[in-house]
Each structure stands twice: as structure tokens, then as C-alpha cells.
């Protein structure tokens, strides 16, 4: 978390450029590299010689991404690309060429423009050709994604499902990849059911809520933001690993800028829990302005700590809410507050919780309120003194 201009989005951009190296090496899918301008830090009006992004996986595979300034003539060596390519050849490309089974990791980056949904208004361009890597990873790191390709994919899969039902004369048959997307939406939005495209044109994604049929455009920005993200990520997993029993368990790295975007504080408290419960093998890297989101993460850490202490027989609304929280292992968690000049680790490793540093944010608000209340109190005392 951090204030505007602290560098939260820059941090996500750096990770997405590093992951873009992986996608660019795979066939057909388009990854991400440095932009033409603005990617090299400037100090006192002078551009630095280069920008370097260095990453390392938990398995020890490390590589660099470097962009040189135009004024820099010195060659700056990159490291690790060969090691990365050898790994991708062995784990993905060779099995792909041989027709062997393999698990395709999924990457995705959702920026702050994700609420601007581009739902196609006509069927033109609804290509039905499918490619595993292309469908899962193409443009996955374009943070300005408007989810158009995901809506097209969903529509095409519904048409496949309809043909399958007609051929089998069984309207209970479900397309396995659509089943994964619907499972995701049901998990994240229990009040929304039966997501589908309207039968009559123009193409419109509709849902049912409290027996009311609503178009996606009629829902709040919070719902639209999360529904678009959920459909896009779950369809990428379903397309990338179609033979998995539950494709939502695909390994993935997902970047979300301002995860609190358009969400009510009550939803901010549970959004991380909702995402982890729906995508349990995904590493989420999130930014936020909201202390509420971080306090929500603290609840997940405490849920992990008390997992074995929860009573099994006591049923109440409070206990149900606690059980529904995702137990988050502190060893799998990092929380930072960043400024332009520093990163403050908010995790108390001994306690397995976020530290109480964030209480200062609330204290600042309370302090101003107390000052104004004191003004009223002094004025009241003065008026009572004059009256006496």
C-alpha cells in the first residue's frame, strides 16, 4: 500500500515486464517489454544510464530485463535468459511439441482501467479458433485490458455448449471450461446466478439476481470490475489447462493495481479472501490505497492461527463468517507500505500478523476530530462561564 506517486504501479509494471519475457518466448502469444518512453528513472532532470529489472524464482531461476538510455553507449550485459529458456523448453515447449501432458502457468495484470468493459455489440470478429497458449497468455500482461477477448471467448464456448447439448439431446450437459468460469463467479458472487449471453442480438452478458435478469452494464462499478476480472482470469486458466479437474487451481501469478477500486469498505475487507478461495494456487501481487484491505489481510492471517481452535458444533452467523475467511499462512504473505524513498515491512513475523503501524492512519483522522471537539468544548465552557 502507499499514497499516490509512491511507486505502486511502477512495481507492478516491473514484474509484468519480467513475466513478459516468459510469454514472449512461447509461440504466438504476445508478452510485454519496456515502453518506448518513460521507463528509465530521472533524477535532477537527468535520465539514468539504464533501467534494470532483476527477478528470481523460488527455484533459483534468475534473469534480468534491461533498457539502456539512448545516450548510453556502454554495453550492459543481461543475465539468466538462457537458464530461463532452457527451463521453458523442458517444461512447456517440448511436452507441447510431443503432445505430452504439462501444466501451463498463467500470468495476468489488471490495471486501474479494468472497469471500462468493452462488451462487443455485434458478432463480427467473434473468431472461434482456439489455441491453448494463445487463449491463456496473449495480452495477459496488458494492464489496460478491457476484457473484450474474454467476452468473445465466453460467447463462443456457450455456442459450443449449445451444439453439444443438441447433439446429445441433454440440456444438462455443461462445457467443462464454462463450468470453471461459472464456478468462479458463483464463488465470488453468491447472489448472482446463471451468467449467460442473451439469445437475441446484440450480444449482452446477463445475470440473474433475486429473480431479476440484469445486464452487466446495469450492475455497479464494483460488480463490473470484479466480474470482468473473474471471467478473464478463470477463462485463461480453463483455456490454458483444459484437462485439469479444476482449472481454477492452475498455478498463476496475478497482478492487480488498486484492488480496492470501486469496492465498498465491507467488500474491501473480504476481497483478498474471496480471490484466494476462488484461485487457491495463485500468487496475488496487489496494490491498494486502503488500510481496510490490509486489515482484511490481517484477519486472514489470524484465521490461519486459530484454524484448529474453531469450535465445530457452535453454529452462528459470526462463526460462519470466520469459517468463510481464507486461512492465510504468514510464510506465504508479504505486506509493505511504500513511499518514494523507502519500503516499510508491515509484517510482524514473530506474531504472524501485520504490525500495528497502520493505526497511525486512523489516529490522524481521530486527532483532527479531537481537536475540533476540543474547540467546541472550550467554546461551551466559555459560554457557560459568561452566563454564570
C-alpha positions in Angstrom: 0.0 0.0 0.0 1.1 3.6 -0.5 0.0 7.1 -1.4 -0.4 8.3 -5.0 3.0 8.6 -6.6 4.8 6.3 -4.2 5.6 3.8 -7.0 3.0 1.1 -6.6 2.1 0.8 -10.3 5.8 1.0 -11.2 6.4 -2.0 -9.1 3.7 -4.0 -10.9 5.0 -2.8 -14.2 8.4 -4.1 -13.4 7.1 -7.5 -12.5 4.9 -7.7 -15.6 7.9 -6.8 -17.9 9.9 -9.6 -16.3 7.0 -12.1 -16.8 6.5 -10.8 -20.3 9.9 -12.3 -21.1 8.4 -15.7 -20.5 5.3 -15.1 -22.6 7.4 -13.7 -25.5 9.4 -16.9 -25.7 6.3 -19.0 -26.1 4.7 -19.4 -29.5 2.0 -17.0 -30.8 1.3 -15.2 -27.5 2.3 -11.6 -27.1 4.2 -10.7 -24.0 5.4 -7.3 -22.7 8.6 -5.3 -22.8 9.7 -1.8 -21.9 7.7 1.1 -23.3 9.4 3.4 -25.7 9.5 6.3 -23.2 9.3 6.9 -19.5 10.7 3.7 -18.2 14.1 5.0 -17.1 14.3 6.9 -13.8 15.1 10.6 -14.0 16.9 12.4 -11.1 17.5 16.2 -11.1 16.3 16.4 -14.7 18.8 13.8 -15.9 18.0 10.3 -17.1 19.9 7.5 -15.6 22.1 5.3 -17.9 19.7 2.3 -17.8 16.8 0.6 -16.1 17.3 -3.0 -14.8 14.7 -5.4 -13.5 16.2 -8.4 -11.8 13.9 -11.3 -10.7 14.5 -14.7 -9.2 12.0 -17.6 -8.7 11.8 -19.7 -5.6 13.5 -22.5 -7.6 16.5 -20.3 -8.2 15.9 -19.3 -11.9 17.0 -15.7 -12.2 17.1 -13.3 -15.2 17.4 -9.6 -16.0 15.5 -7.2 -18.2 17.4 -4.1 -19.2 16.7 -1.0 -21.1 19.5 1.4 -22.0 19.1 5.1 -22.3 19.7 6.5 -25.8 22.7 8.4 -24.5 24.3 5.3 -23.0 26.9 3.7 -25.3 28.3 1.2 -22.8 27.1 -2.4 -23.3 25.2 -3.6 -20.2 25.0 -7.4 -20.1 21.8 -9.2 -19.3 22.0 -12.5 -17.3 19.8 -15.5 -16.9 17.9 -15.6 -20.2 19.5 -18.9 -21.3 18.6 -20.6 -18.0 15.0 -19.3 -18.3 14.7 -20.6 -21.9 16.2 -24.0 -21.0 13.5 -24.3 -18.3 10.7 -23.3 -20.6 11.9 -25.7 -23.4 12.0 -28.5 -20.9 8.7 -27.8 -19.0 6.4 -26.4 -21.7 7.7 -26.4 -25.3 9.0 -30.0 -25.6 5.8 -31.5 -24.0 3.7 -29.3 -26.2 5.5 -30.5 -29.4 5.4 -34.1 -28.3 1.7 -34.0 -27.3 2.6 -34.8 -23.7 0.7 -33.5 -20.7 2.1 -30.4 -19.0 0.7 -27.6 -16.7 0.7 -24.1 -18.2 1.3 -21.3 -15.7 -1.0 -18.3 -16.1 0.0 -14.7 -15.8 -2.3 -11.7 -15.7 -2.1 -8.0 -15.0 -5.2 -5.9 -14.2 -4.7 -2.2 -14.2 -7.0 0.6 -12.9 -8.8 0.9 -16.3 -10.3 -2.6 -15.9 -13.7 -1.2 -15.0 -14.0 0.1 -18.6 -15.6 -3.0 -20.0 -15.7 -3.4 -23.8 -18.6 -5.8 -24.4 -18.9 -6.4 -28.2 -22.1 -5.1 -29.7 -22.1 -7.3 -32.7 -20.9 -10.8 -33.6 -18.4 -9.6 -36.2 -14.9 -10.6 -35.1 -16.1 -13.5 -32.9 -13.5 -15.9 -34.1 -13.9 -19.4 -32.8 -10.4 -20.7 -33.4 -8.7 -21.9 -30.2 -5.1 -22.2 -29.2 -4.1 -23.2 -25.7 -1.2 -20.8 -25.2 -2.7 -18.0 -27.2 -6.0 -18.1 -25.3 -4.3 -18.4 -21.9 -1.5 -15.8 -22.2 -1.9 -13.5 -25.2 -2.2 -9.8 -24.0 -2.4 -11.2 -20.4 0.0 -8.5 -19.2 -1.6 -5.6 -21.0 -2.8 -3.7 -17.9 -5.3 -1.7 -19.9 -7.3 -4.9 -20.8 -10.9 -4.2 -21.4 -11.9 -7.9 -21.3 -13.3 -7.9 -24.9 -11.5 -11.1 -25.8 -12.8 -12.8 -22.7 -16.4 -12.0 -23.5 -15.9 -13.2 -27.1 -14.4 -16.5 -25.7 -17.3 -16.9 -23.3 -19.8 -16.4 -26.1 -18.0 -18.9 -28.4 -17.9 -21.5 -25.6 -21.7 -21.0 -25.0 -22.3 -21.8 -28.7 -20.1 -24.9 -28.4 -22.1 -25.9 -25.3 -25.4 -25.4 -27.1 -24.2 -27.6 -30.0 -23.1 -30.3 -27.6 -26.4 -30.3 -25.8 -28.3 -30.5 -29.1 -26.1 -33.4 -30.3 -26.5 -35.3 -27.0 -30.2 -34.2 -26.5 -29.3 -33.4 -23.0 -29.6 -29.8 -21.8 -27.9 -30.5 -18.5 -24.6 -31.0 -20.3 -22.1 -28.3 -19.4 -19.0 -27.3 -21.3 -16.1 -28.1 -18.9 -14.3 -24.8 -19.5 -17.5 -22.8 -18.9 -18.1 -24.9 -15.8 -14.9 -23.5 -14.3 -15.9 -19.9 -15.1 -19.3 -20.3 -13.7 -17.8 -21.9 -10.5 -15.6 -18.9 -10.1 -18.5 -16.4 -10.5 -20.7 -18.4 -8.1 -17.8 -18.4 -5.5 -17.2 -14.7 -5.8 -20.8 -13.6 -6.2 -23.2 -15.9 -4.4 -26.2 -13.6 -5.2 -25.6 -13.7 -8.9 -26.6 -16.8 -10.9 -26.8 -18.1 -14.4 -24.3 -15.8 -16.2 -25.0 -16.1 -19.9 -25.2 -14.2 -23.2 -28.7 -13.1 -24.3 -30.1 -15.2 -27.1 -31.2 -12.2 -29.2 -28.6 -9.8 -30.5 -26.9 -7.6 -29.8 -24.6 -9.8 -27.6 -25.2 -8.9 -24.0 -23.9 -10.7 -20.9 -26.7 -11.1 -18.4 -27.1 -12.5 -14.9 -29.9 -13.3 -12.5 -30.0 -11.6 -9.1 -33.0 -12.1 -6.8 -35.1 -13.4 -9.7 -34.3 -10.2 -11.7 -32.5 -10.5 -15.1 -29.8 -7.8 -15.4 -27.3 -6.8 -18.0 -23.7 -6.4 -16.9 -24.0 -2.7 -17.7 -26.8 -2.4 -15.1 -24.6 -3.5 -12.2 -22.5 -1.3 -10.0 -18.9 -0.5 -11.0 -17.6 -2.7 -8.2 -19.5 -5.7 -9.6 -18.5 -4.9 -13.2 -14.8 -4.6 -12.2 -14.7 -7.9 -10.3 -16.9 -9.8 -12.8 -14.7 -8.8 -15.7 -11.6 -9.8 -13.8 -13.1 -13.1 -12.7 -14.2 -14.1 -16.2 -10.9 -13.1 -17.7 -8.7 -15.0 -15.2 -10.9 -18.1 -15.0 -11.2 -18.4 -18.8 -7.4 -18.1 -19.1 -6.9 -20.9 -16.6 -9.6 -23.0 -18.3 -8.1 -22.4 -21.7 -4.5 -23.0 -20.6 -5.2 -26.2 -18.6 -8.3 -27.7 -20.2 -7.6 -31.2 -18.8 -7.3 -30.2 -15.2 -10.1 -31.5 -13.0 -10.5 -27.9 -11.6 -8.7 -25.4 -13.8 -9.2 -22.7 -11.2 -6.4 -24.5 -9.3 -3.9 -23.6 -12.1 -0.6 -22.1 -10.9 -0.7 -18.4 -11.6 0.8 -15.0 -10.8 -1.7 -12.2 -10.9 -1.1 -8.5 -10.5 -4.0 -6.2 -9.6 -3.5 -2.5 -9.3 -5.7 -0.8 -6.7 -7.6 -4.0 -5.7 -9.9 -1.7 -3.7 -11.1 0.0 -6.9 -14.8 0.8 -6.7 -15.3 -1.6 -3.7 -17.3 -0.7 -0.6 -15.2 -0.9 2.6 -17.1 -4.1 3.6 -16.1 -5.7 0.3 -12.5 -4.4 0.7 -12.3 -6.4 3.9 -13.0 -9.7 2.2 -11.8 -9.2 -1.4 -8.4 -10.9 -0.8 -10.1 -13.8 0.9 -12.6 -14.1 -2.0 -9.8 -14.2 -4.6 -7.7 -16.7 -2.7 -10.6 -19.0 -2.1 -11.5 -19.0 -5.8 -7.9 -19.3 -7.1 -6.0 -21.2 -4.4 -2.8 -21.7 -6.3 -2.4 -18.1 -7.5 0.2 -15.8 -6.1 -1.6 -12.4 -6.0 0.5 -9.2 -6.0 -1.8 -6.4 -5.1 -1.6 -2.6 -4.6 -4.0 -0.5 -2.6 -4.5 2.8 -1.0 -6.8 1.3 1.6 -5.8 0.4 5.1 -9.0 -1.6 5.2 -7.6 -4.1 2.7 -4.5 -4.6 4.8 -6.6 -5.1 7.9 -8.6 -7.6 6.0 -5.4 -9.5 5.3 -4.7 -9.4 9.0 -8.0 -11.2 9.6 -6.9 -14.0 7.1 -3.6 -14.3 9.0 -5.4 -14.7 12.3 -7.8 -17.2 10.7 -4.8 -19.3 9.9 -3.6 -19.0 13.5 -6.9 -20.1 15.1 -7.8 -22.8 12.5 -7.5 -25.7 15.0 -9.3 -23.7 17.7 -12.6 -23.1 15.8 -15.5 -24.9 17.5 -17.1 -27.5 15.3 -20.5 -27.6 16.9 -21.3 -24.0 17.5 -23.3 -22.5 14.6 -23.9 -18.8 14.5 -23.6 -16.1 11.9 -20.3 -14.9 13.3 -18.7 -18.3 13.3 -19.9 -18.8 9.7 -18.2 -15.6 8.7 -15.0 -16.7 10.4 -15.0 -20.1 8.7 -15.6 -18.4 5.3 -12.3 -16.5 5.7 -9.4 -17.9 3.8 -6.6 -19.1 6.2 -3.5 -17.3 5.0 -0.1 -18.7 6.0 2.1 -15.8 7.2 5.0 -17.6 5.5 3.2 -17.0 2.2 2.5 -13.4 2.9 4.3 -10.1 2.4 2.8 -6.7 3.2 4.7 -3.4 2.6 3.9 0.3 2.9 5.9 2.1 0.3 6.9 5.7 -0.2 9.1 7.4 -2.8 12.2 6.6 -0.8 11.5 3.5 1.3 9.6 0.3 1.9 8.3 -0.4 5.4 7.7 -4.1 6.1 4.4 -4.3 7.9 4.7 -8.0 8.8 5.4 -9.0 12.4 7.0 -12.4 11.7 7.0 -13.3 15.4 3.3 -12.8 15.7 2.4 -13.9 12.2 0.4 -10.7 11.7 0.7 -7.3 10.2 2.2 -4.8 12.7 0.1 -2.0 14.2 1.9 0.6 12.1 -1.4 1.3 10.2 -3.1 2.5 13.3 -1.3 5.8 12.6 -3.6 6.3 9.6 -6.7 6.1 11.7 -5.1 8.1 14.5 -4.5 11.0 12.1 -8.2 11.2 11.4 -9.2 10.8 15.0 -6.6 13.5 16.1 -8.3 16.2 13.8 -11.7 15.2 15.1 -10.4 15.5 18.7 -9.0 19.0 18.0 -12.4 20.1 16.6 -14.2 18.6 19.5 -11.9 20.4 21.9 -12.8 23.7 20.2 -16.5 23.0 20.8 -15.8 22.1 24.4 -13.8 25.2 25.1 -16.4 27.4 23.4 -19.1 25.7 25.5 -17.1 26.3 28.8 -16.6 29.9 27.8 -20.3 30.5 27.1 -21.2 28.8 30.4 -18.7 31.0 32.2 -20.1 34.2 30.7 -23.7 33.1 31.6 -22.6 32.4 35.2 
